């Protein structure tokens, strides 16, 4: 009986370790420059993180665009809707990919922002960006 309790205790410790390790596994952090570019409306800084082709959904624009085209669309958005603040509401994912959901408050209302980041060569790259009007 003592042997069974010993095995259960060790199994429990191993299980707790695995659960703790899984819960604390690092999701890649959103680069500060991405958050700052959304706060300030700096489309040039933001586009430095764009993939060569990016899926972009901003108001009436919904397509896959080149990096240069996407930067221009984001620039036009920021001109029309000047950012006042941006905050990350949720972040999740795995080792090499993460998604972020945030709120962008602008001069023209509040928008829900979603982007998908994948790590390539040690750098976070935005593969998808959605900016959608809230409410």
Number of C-alpha atoms within 10 A of each C-alpha: 5 7 8 9 10 11 11 12 12 12 12 12 12 12 12 12 12 12 12 11 11 10 9 9 11 13 15 19 12 15 12 8 14 18 17 16 17 24 18 15 23 18 21 14 16 19 22 16 18 22 20 15 16 20 22 22 20 19 11 7 14 11 12 15 18 15 17 15 15 26 20 14 17 22 18 13 17 18 12 12 18 19 23 16 17 22 15 14 11 11 17 15 15 12 12 15 18 20 20 18 18 19 21 24 20 18 12 12 14 20 21 17 23 20 19 20 25 21 14 11 7 8 12 23 22 25 19 19 21 19 22 17 15 12 7
